[in-house]
């Protein structure tokens, strides 16, 4: 198990370029299964979750070629469906949350999909009902083998249907879209997720010959087609990594520029940081965050207590609440964070409390942070990363803390952040990996 050793208090300065979006990469890579022709994808992040998915596709029979750093071609011409029954395949699916995105393409093109219960972050209940209910609406049969923990989905021919999703699940919406593009007739999806990841997936599929309208809205209409062809697709910069770098710049930055952020695709993320008092400048498509000696949490217009809550897009992504909580510990003022979507995601704050942060965990979904106004520094501690986003929040806290911290289980951070210690060292951080 790898660990990070971080000597806190060193200011970060310079420029950093965000990686390609992890969540988009998982979706658009799985979409290559929908055609036997070659698909080229650019700006793929070199991170554990994405690399594991690529290796899984290779073992399924997808011809995969790395033609440049971050650029791969995929050709799903000869898929070994027998491999889906193997114990190796099922074990690998169980350790990779993104494997759930194989269901839609496999059922649409090959009429069957098998999946073990996928793994991923331990952030509370993450049900898959939306995926299966939507694909079943398209005519697939579904059964769950409780003893083996296996999902089996079969369909001779998917048929278009109208459906209202029970929740605006990003991966659920992606799976249903990928299944519907090859279904016969028209599919209408109400309450669809509309995150930039979904928009990018739809654009890729349309470039492959799909007929999807309503992109960027909560109502998608899909006219099924007979087949899809190859294309070239470029992944957006990762908005979660951009938010993480904003957080680092706010806590320990001495003038940090985040390059090529695709600002129009960040939604209200910059505004969420501004509500905590963080100042930033847009320079072309770069974000410059000056040194923040003090930053003050805003109040609502009527003077009431600031509340930040996650919500489906275009609301605030839940993946950044962990970072925002850490930033608030050194702000002037108080703020209530309401994590509505996952009941275990706030439990990491006990580590911040041990470091000296003033946080009241009200319940599994709400935490009040009383900021120190940079008057009291956090103190170094030994911590263990429970998931990707809590891990990066702990790393930001350690970078600002007094003393030397140790974060164990940083494989969780590696799942979402590419070569993070090397990139931070180039900015002036004192961080090393210990295996």
N, C-alpha and C positions, 0 to 999 in steps of 0.2 A: 504494500500500500504506500503510495507516494504522499509526501507532505511538502508544504511550502514553509520556509523559514523567512520571516519578514522582519526587518529592522525598521521600525516606524519613524516617522518624523522627517523623511527626506522628500523634498518638494519635486513634483513632476513638471517638466517643461519640454516643449517641442511640439512635434506633429505626430499623429497616429492615424492610420487608415483602418476603418472598420472592415471586418471580414464579411463575406456573403452571409445572408440570413439563413440561420440553421433551420428554422421551421419551414421556410419556403423550399430549401434544398430537399428536405425529406419528401415533400409533396411532389415537386417537379421531377425528381429522380424516379419515384414510383410510377409516375405517369408515363415514363418511357416504355413500360410494359404494354401500353395500349396499342403499339404499332410494331410491325416487324422491321420497319425502316430505321435508319440511323438517326439518333437525336443527339445534338451537341448541347451541352450545358456549360456555361461559363460562370466564373466567380463562385465556385463551390468551396465552402470553408473546409479546411483541413482539421476536422475535429472528430472525436471518437464516435459520436452517434452517426454522423454522416458516413464516415469510413466504414463502420460496421454494416450499414445498410448497403453500401456499394459492394462490399465483400459478399454479403448475403445474395445480392442479385447475380454476382458472378457465379456463385455456386449453384444458382437456379438455372444457369445456362445463358445469361445475358453477356454478350461480348462487350467488354468494357476496356476502353483505351484512354490513358492519361496522355493528352497531346501537349499540355503545357500546365504549369502550376495553376490549379484551380479550374482547369478546363478538361472535361471528359467527353467521350462519345459513348453512347449506349445503343446496342442493337439487340433487341429481344426477339430474334428470329427463331431460335431453337430452345424453347423452355423445357426443362426436365420436370414435368408435373409429378413424376414419381418421387422427386426429392422432397416435395411438400409433405410426404408421409413419413419422412425419415426423422429419427429422434434428434439428429444434429440440427435439422431445420427448426424443429419445435423448440429446442433448448435455446437456440439463438434468438428466435422471436420473443421468447419469454424474458430475455435480458435487454430487449430493444423496444422502447415505446413506439418508435416510428414504424415498426413492422405492421402496425394496425392499418397503415395506409396501403398495404398490398391488397387488401380485400377487394376494394372497388375495381381496380384494374384486372385482377385475376378473374373475378366473376364475370366482368364485362366481356373479356376476350376469350377466356378458356372455359367459362361456365362453372368453375369451382374454386373454392379457396378454403384453406385450412390454416388455423392460427391458434397457437397457445396463448394463454393470457399474457398480454404484453407487460413488460417491466417499465422502468423509468423512474422519475422522481417520486420520493415518498412524501407527498404533500397532501395526503388525504384521499378520499374516494374519488376515483376517476372512471365513471361508468362508461360503458360502450353502447348503451341502449340506442342512442341517436343513430349510430352507424348501422346497426342491424335493423332497426325499425324502418329506416329510410330505404335500405337495399331490399328489404322484404316487400316494401310498397312497390318496388319495381318488378316483383315477381319471383324473387329468390326464396328458397326455403332455408331455414336456419335451425340448427340444433346445437345445444351446448352439452358436452360430456363433462359433468361435474367431477367425476372420479379422476379423469385425466387432465381436466382444465383445458379442454380443446373446444374451439368453435369450428363448426363445419357449415359452409354456405354453398349451395348449389343452385344453378339456374340453367335451363335449356335455352331460353331466350328472354332477356329482360324486356319489359314493356314500360313505356313512359307512363307517368302517373303524376297527379297533384298531391302534394304533401305539405304539412305544416310541421316543422321540426319542433320537438319538445324543448330544445334549448339550442342556442346559436353556437353550437360546437364547431370549432375551426376544423379539426380533423374529421369530424362527422360530416360536415358540409363537403370537405374535399373528397372523401370517399364516395359520397352519393353523386357528386358531379362526375367523378371518373367512371362510375358505373353507368350513369345516365347518358353519357355522350355516345355510347354504342347501343343504347336501348332503342327499340322500335317506337316511333311516335314522339310526342312532346312530354317533357317533364317540367313541372313548375314547383319550385322550392320556395316556400314562405318561411320567414324567420331564419334565412340563411346567414351564416357568418359572412362578413364582408371585409375582413382584415386585408392589408396589402398582400399577405401570403396567398389568400384566396384569389384576389384580383390577378396576381401574377400567374397562378395556376390556370385560371380561365383564359388569360391572354396566350399562354403557351399552347393550350388545347385548341383554341381558335386558329392559331398559326399552324396547327397540325391538321386542320380541316374540320374541327368541331364547330357547332353553331350554338353559342352561348350568348344570351343577351341579358341586360340588367346588371352587368358587372359593376361592382362598387356599391351596389344596393343590397337590401335584405330580401329582394325578390328576384330570383334567377329563373330564366326560361331556357330550356335546353331542347333543341330539336335533334333527335338521334340521327346519326349517320352510319353508313355501312362500314367504313374503315377510316383510320387516321394514317397520316404520313409523317415523315421526319421533319425536323425543324431545328433551329438554333435559338437558344434561350439564355438570357443573362439574368442572374439572380441579383436582387436588390441588396444594398448594404444592410447589415443586421441592426434593426432599430433598438433591440435590447442591449447589444454591445455598445451602441452609441450612447444610450441612456446610462450604461455603466461607466463609460468614460466621462460623461458629464458629471456623474457623482464623484469620481476620483478627482477631477479637476476642481470641483467645489471644495472638497475636503483637504486635498494636499497639493493642488495645482499652483504653479507660479507662472501661469500663462500657457494654456494648452490649446492646440488647434486640432480639431477632429476633421479629417479631410473627406470630401465627397460623401456627404451624409444623405443625399436625396431628401432634402428638407421637406418637400411637398408630401412625402410618404410617412413623415413622423407624426402626423396628426397632432394631438394635444400633448404629446410627451414633453416638448420644450416648455409649454405653459405650466405643466405640473411642477417642473423644477423652478420656474419663475415664481410660482406661488409660495415656494419655500424661501424665496428671496435671492435665488441664484441669478446672477447677471451673465448674459451671453450675447455675442454678436454674430450675425449671419454675414459672412464674407463670401459672396458668390454662392457656392454650394458647400462651403466649409463653415463649421461652427468654431468660434473662438471663445474660450472661457477664461477671463482674466482671473488673477488671484483674488480670492474672496476673503478679505480680512474679517468681515462680519456680514451676515445675511439674516434677514428678519422674515419670519413667516407672516404672510398676509392674513388678514381677517376677512370674513365675508362683508359685503357692502353695509349690512346692518350692524357690523361690529361683532357678530357672533363668531364662535370658535371655528377655526378652519377644519374642514374634514376632506380627506382625500380617499376616494373609493375606486376600486376597479370596476370595470363594466365591459361588455362586448364592444368591439370597435363600432363607431369611432370614439368610444369611451377609453379610459385609461387602462392599458394592458396590465394584467395582474403580475406579469413577469418582472415589472419594475418596482413594485411596492417594497420589496426587500431593500433595494438600493435607496429609495426615497426615505425609508425609515432610518437608515444609517446617517444620511445627510442631515435629517432633522435633529439628530442628537447634538449637533454643534451649532444649530441655528438659534436665533433669539425668538422666543415664543414657544407656543405649544400647538400641537396638531393631533387630530384623531385620524388614524388609519383604519379603514374598514375593508378587510379582505373578504369579499363575498363568495368567491368561487371555490376556494379550497380551504378545508377546515384545519389543516395542519401546517399551513405555510408560515404562520407567525410564531411557531414554537421556537425558532432559532433565536428569538430576541432575548432568551435567558442568557445567551452568551454575551450579548451586548450589555445586559445588566451587570454581568460579572466584570465587564470591562469598565464599568462606572457610568453607563448611560442611565438616564432617568426615564424609564419606560414602565408604564402600567399595562400589563396584559389583561384586558377586561374579560375576554373570553376567547375561544379559538379564532374568532373572526375580527376582533377589534383590539387595537393597542393605542394608548395615548403616549406621545413622546413630548417630554418637557426639555427643551433645548438648553445647552450649556452656554450658548453664545461664545464659544471658543475660550471660555474662562477656565474650564476644567478639561484636560485632555483625557481621552480614553487610555486605559492601561493595558499593556500587552497581556495576552493569555494564550493558553493552548486550547484549540477548538477542533471540532470535527465537522466537515461539510456534509449536511444531510441531503442537499439537492443542488442543482446548478446555480439557481438564483440566490439562495441563502449563502452558498459558498462564495460567490463574488461579493456579496454584501459583507461577509466576514473579512474578505481580503481588503476591501476598501477601509473597513474599520481598523485592520491591522496596519495598513499603510499610514494611518493618521495617529496611531497609538504611541504612547511613550514606552519604549522598551522593545524587546524582540518577541514576536508572537510565532506560534506554530499552528498551522492548519493541516489536519490529517484528512485522509480520504479525498485528496484533491483530484482524483480521477473523475469525481462528479463535476468539477469545474472544467476539466478537459473535455467533457462531453459537449460543452457549449461555447468554449473560448479557445481560439487557436493560438498556441505558443504564447500564452498570456504572460508568463514570467519573462521571456526574452523581450517581448514588446515593451513591457513595463520597465525593464532594466535600461532599455534604450532611452527612456524618458527620465531616468535618474532614480528609479526605485531600487532599494536594496532588498532583493528577493532571490532566493535560490531554491531549487528542488532537491529533495532528499528522498531517495528510493529505499 
